[in-house]
Amino acid sequence: MARAAAARLITRIVDAQASRGAASVVLTGGRNGNALLAALAESPARDAVDWARLDVWWGDERFLPDGDPERNVTQAATLLDAVPLDPARVHPMAASDGPYGSDVEAAAEAYAAELAAAAGPGDHGRVPAFDVLMLGVGPDTHVASLFPEHPAVRERTRTVVGVHGSPKPPPTRISLTLPAICAAHEVWLLAAGEDKAGAVALALSAPGELQAPASGARGLSRTLWLLDRSAATKLPRDLYPPASS
């Protein structure tokens, strides 16, 4: 799944750069997101991307000190260190020992301001219209750091929030909200492994975003679920794509 998703992402970035001169993506962490980044870094096709004309953002971050191995940006070094990105176009979320100290709300507001500054007149709302926004789907159906029934998943006004009391450690995080996520042209949801099968089936049964945040993550032009066979085992057969000849 990671290799297939990486190949799709390269194609999507190249197409966006060919049409507009630049592209923007939102990365995700976790097991599936990091596997995709590793596959992207190792892909022979990666040189088709003009990495200097790519903006890189994050959907969420663990509010931990800079360089902490649990931070998504630290784990993304597999890709960031392998390709010639323009440092000015890489947009990590603040660390807990950064300019805002332990004030996660100030850090979230700063990221929201950075997104707003990058949004163009033709974009939807106060965020850039990302070409691809990637999300790993958790076993409880959470995406980014939006957990079922958690206050952050209910947010409709702000684009970025500080998350307190996350049911998954660490308890303090920064996350894009569903309105920001749904401003992307394409939203890709990644799930691999048998432990994700129940979450995938629940989210695709459309129970509502409060109970299953993954069901509320939709792109303006496309919402793409990328699954391996294990993660798809609980899906109804009518949701399977037709077999290729």
C-alpha positions as CSV (number, residue, x, y, z in Angstrom):
1,M,0.0,0.0,0.0
2,A,2.8,2.4,0.9
3,R,4.6,1.9,-2.5
4,A,1.3,2.2,-4.4
5,A,0.4,5.4,-2.5
6,A,3.9,6.9,-3.1
7,A,3.6,6.2,-6.8
8,R,0.2,7.9,-6.9
9,L,1.5,10.9,-5.0
10,I,4.4,11.4,-7.3
11,T,2.1,11.5,-10.3
12,R,-0.3,13.9,-8.5
13,I,2.5,16.3,-7.6
14,V,4.0,16.2,-11.1
15,D,0.6,16.9,-12.6
16,A,0.0,19.9,-10.3
17,Q,3.4,21.3,-11.0
18,A,2.9,21.0,-14.7
19,S,-0.4,22.9,-14.6
20,R,0.4,25.5,-12.0
21,G,4.2,25.5,-11.5
22,A,4.0,24.4,-7.9
23,A,2.2,21.9,-5.7
24,S,1.3,21.6,-2.0
25,V,0.8,18.5,0.1
26,V,-0.1,17.8,3.7
27,L,1.8,14.9,5.3
28,T,0.7,12.5,8.0
29,G,2.6,10.5,10.5
30,G,1.9,7.2,12.2
31,R,2.7,3.8,10.9
32,N,1.1,4.1,7.5
33,G,2.1,7.7,6.9
34,N,5.8,7.0,7.7
35,A,5.8,3.9,5.5
36,L,4.5,6.0,2.6
37,L,7.3,8.6,3.2
38,A,9.9,5.9,3.2
39,A,8.5,4.5,0.0
40,L,8.5,7.9,-1.5
41,A,12.2,8.5,-0.5
42,E,13.2,5.2,-2.1
43,S,11.2,5.5,-5.3
44,P,13.2,5.7,-8.5
45,A,10.4,8.0,-9.8
46,R,11.0,10.6,-7.1
47,D,13.3,12.6,-9.4
48,A,10.3,13.5,-11.6
49,V,9.2,15.9,-8.9
50,D,10.6,19.4,-8.7
51,W,11.1,19.3,-5.0
52,A,12.1,23.0,-4.8
53,R,8.5,23.9,-6.0
54,L,6.7,21.8,-3.4
55,D,5.1,23.2,-0.2
56,V,5.0,20.7,2.6
57,W,2.6,21.0,5.5
58,W,1.4,18.7,8.4
59,G,-2.1,17.7,9.4
60,D,-1.2,17.3,13.1
61,E,1.7,17.2,15.4
62,R,2.6,15.9,18.9
63,F,3.4,18.9,21.1
64,L,6.8,17.7,22.2
65,P,10.3,19.2,22.2
66,D,12.0,19.8,18.9
67,G,13.8,16.7,17.7
68,D,11.7,14.3,19.9
69,P,11.5,11.0,18.0
70,E,7.7,10.9,18.5
71,R,7.2,14.1,16.5
72,N,5.8,13.7,13.0
73,V,8.4,16.1,11.5
74,T,11.2,14.2,13.1
75,Q,9.9,10.9,11.7
76,A,9.5,12.5,8.3
77,A,13.3,13.0,8.1
78,T,13.3,9.8,6.0
79,L,11.9,11.9,3.2
80,L,13.0,15.5,4.2
81,D,16.7,14.5,4.2
82,A,16.5,12.6,1.0
83,V,15.1,15.2,-1.4
84,P,16.1,18.8,-2.2
85,L,13.2,20.7,-0.7
86,D,13.3,24.4,-0.2
87,P,13.4,24.9,3.6
88,A,11.2,28.0,3.2
89,R,8.5,25.8,1.8
90,V,8.6,23.2,4.6
91,H,6.0,24.2,7.3
92,P,6.4,22.2,10.5
93,M,4.1,22.9,13.5
94,A,5.8,24.4,16.6
95,A,7.5,22.3,19.2
96,S,6.8,22.6,23.0
97,D,10.2,24.2,23.5
98,G,9.8,26.5,20.5
99,P,8.8,30.2,20.4
100,Y,5.5,29.6,22.1
101,G,6.8,27.5,24.9
102,S,4.2,25.3,26.5
103,D,1.3,27.4,25.1
104,V,-0.2,25.0,22.6
105,E,-3.1,27.3,21.8
106,A,-0.6,30.0,20.8
107,A,1.3,27.5,18.7
108,A,-2.0,26.5,17.0
109,E,-2.9,30.1,16.3
110,A,0.5,30.7,14.7
111,Y,0.1,27.8,12.4
112,A,-3.4,29.0,11.4
113,A,-1.9,32.4,10.6
114,E,0.8,30.8,8.5
115,L,-1.8,28.8,6.6
116,A,-3.9,32.0,6.1
117,A,-0.9,33.9,4.8
118,A,-0.3,31.1,2.2
119,A,-3.9,31.0,1.0
120,G,-4.6,32.7,-2.3
121,P,-7.7,34.6,-3.5
122,G,-9.0,31.5,-5.3
123,D,-8.6,29.2,-2.3
124,H,-11.5,28.0,-0.1
125,G,-11.4,29.7,3.3
126,R,-8.3,30.5,5.3
127,V,-6.0,27.7,4.1
128,P,-4.3,26.9,0.8
129,A,-6.3,24.5,-1.4
130,F,-3.8,21.7,-0.9
131,D,-3.3,19.4,-3.9
132,V,-3.2,16.3,-1.6
133,L,-3.9,16.1,2.1
134,M,-3.0,12.7,3.5
135,L,-4.4,11.2,6.7
136,G,-3.7,8.0,8.5
137,V,-6.8,6.3,9.9
138,G,-6.5,5.1,13.5
139,P,-8.1,2.0,14.9
140,D,-10.7,4.2,16.6
141,T,-11.3,6.1,13.3
142,H,-9.4,9.2,14.3
143,V,-7.6,11.2,11.7
144,A,-5.0,13.9,12.3
145,S,-5.5,14.4,16.1
146,L,-9.3,14.5,15.8
147,F,-10.6,11.7,18.0
148,P,-14.2,10.4,18.3
149,E,-16.5,12.6,20.5
150,H,-13.5,14.8,21.3
151,P,-14.0,18.6,21.4
152,A,-11.5,19.2,18.5
153,V,-13.6,17.2,16.1
154,R,-16.6,19.5,16.8
155,E,-14.6,22.7,15.8
156,R,-16.2,24.6,12.9
157,T,-14.7,28.1,13.1
158,R,-10.9,27.6,13.6
159,T,-8.6,25.9,11.1
160,V,-6.0,24.7,13.6
161,V,-6.6,23.8,17.3
162,G,-4.6,22.8,20.3
163,V,-5.7,19.3,21.4
164,H,-5.9,18.6,25.2
165,G,-6.4,15.3,26.8
166,S,-5.8,13.2,23.7
167,P,-6.9,9.6,24.4
168,K,-3.7,8.5,22.6
169,P,-0.4,9.8,24.1
170,P,1.0,12.3,24.2
171,P,-2.1,14.1,25.5
172,T,-1.2,17.5,24.0
173,R,-1.2,18.0,20.3
174,I,-1.8,20.4,17.4
175,S,-4.3,19.5,14.7
176,L,-6.0,20.8,11.6
177,T,-9.7,20.9,12.0
178,L,-12.2,19.2,9.6
179,P,-13.0,22.6,7.9
180,A,-9.3,22.9,7.0
181,I,-9.0,19.3,5.9
182,C,-12.1,19.6,3.7
183,A,-10.6,22.6,1.9
184,A,-8.0,20.3,0.2
185,H,-8.6,19.4,-3.5
186,E,-7.9,15.7,-2.6
187,V,-8.0,14.0,0.7
188,W,-6.3,10.6,0.9
189,L,-7.0,8.2,3.8
190,L,-4.4,5.5,4.4
191,A,-5.0,2.3,6.3
192,A,-3.0,-0.9,6.3
193,G,-3.2,-3.8,8.6
194,E,-5.9,-6.0,10.2
195,D,-6.1,-3.7,13.2
196,K,-7.6,-0.9,10.9
197,A,-10.3,-3.1,9.3
198,G,-13.0,-2.2,11.8
199,A,-12.3,1.5,11.6
200,V,-12.4,1.5,7.8
201,A,-15.7,-0.4,7.8
202,L,-17.2,1.9,10.4
203,A,-16.0,5.1,8.7
204,L,-17.3,4.1,5.3
205,S,-20.7,3.2,6.7
206,A,-21.2,7.0,7.2
207,P,-22.0,7.0,11.0
208,G,-21.2,10.7,11.3
209,E,-17.9,12.5,12.0
210,L,-18.4,12.8,15.7
211,Q,-18.5,9.0,16.1
212,A,-16.0,8.4,13.3
213,P,-13.9,11.4,12.4
214,A,-12.5,9.7,9.3
215,S,-16.0,9.8,7.8
216,G,-16.0,13.6,7.8
217,A,-12.7,14.0,6.0
218,R,-13.6,14.7,2.3
219,G,-11.8,16.5,-0.5
220,L,-13.3,19.2,-2.7
221,S,-12.7,17.2,-5.8
222,R,-11.8,13.7,-4.6
223,T,-11.7,11.5,-1.5
224,L,-9.5,8.5,-1.9
225,W,-9.2,5.6,0.4
226,L,-5.9,3.6,0.0
227,L,-6.1,0.2,1.8
228,D,-4.3,-3.0,1.8
229,R,-6.2,-6.3,1.8
230,S,-6.1,-6.7,5.5
231,A,-7.6,-3.3,6.2
232,A,-10.4,-4.0,3.7
233,T,-11.5,-7.4,5.1
234,K,-14.7,-6.0,6.9
235,L,-15.9,-4.0,3.9
236,P,-19.2,-5.0,2.2
237,R,-18.4,-6.6,-1.1
238,D,-20.3,-3.8,-3.0
239,L,-17.7,-1.3,-1.8
240,Y,-14.9,-3.2,-3.5
241,P,-13.6,-1.8,-6.8
242,P,-14.3,-3.9,-9.9
243,A,-11.6,-6.4,-10.6
244,S,-9.2,-5.4,-13.3
245,S,-8.9,-7.5,-16.4
